[in-house]
Amino acid sequence: MRIKPAPGLSVRDPETKQLLPADGIDVPDDSILWNKILNDGDVVRVLAPASTSKDGGKA
């Protein structure tokens, strides 16, 4: 999943101690730590952009 800081917040990655970028980072879906931070409201989930394939998504 991709997460980014909630509006108005600065959030540090607990492992790297670096601030999360405004456009977010990818973290494991099953991460207990990141899911807790998400549930606390400190970060929000970034929705995946729509697929833009040349064939219009047809296989």
N, C-alpha and C positions, 0 to 999 in steps of 0.2 A: 504494500500500500504506500501511497505517497502522502506525506503530511507536511504542513507548514505551520508557523506560529499563528495563534489566534490573533485577530485584529487588536492592535495596541500592545501586544506582548512581545518580549524578546525571550527566546527559549534556548537553553544550551543543550547540546547533545551530551548526555551523561557520560559517554565513553570518551569522546574527543575533547570535551569541554569547550568546543567552538559553538558560537551562536548559529542557529539554523538560518539558512538563507531564506529570504522572503518568498522565493518561488518553491521552496520545500525540498525535501529529501525523500528517498525511497528507504523504507524500513520493512523488516519481515512482518508479514500479516499476523504471525503467531507470537510476536514479541510481547511478553507479559508487561515489560516496562513501558513500551510505547503505547500499548493499549490502555494502561493506567493513566498515562499522561494525556492521552486522547479523551478518556472518560472524565478526567478532571477539568477538561475544557481549556487546557493550556495550548493545545495544538488542534488544528482542524484537518480533516481529510481532504485531499485535493482530488477532485474528480478527474478521471483520465480524459484527455481530449478525444474528440470523435475521430475515428479512423478516416484518413484521407488517402485512400488508395486510388490509383489511376483508373482502375476498372469499375469504379463506383461501388465497390464492396461486393461485387458479384464474383463467385468462384467458378 
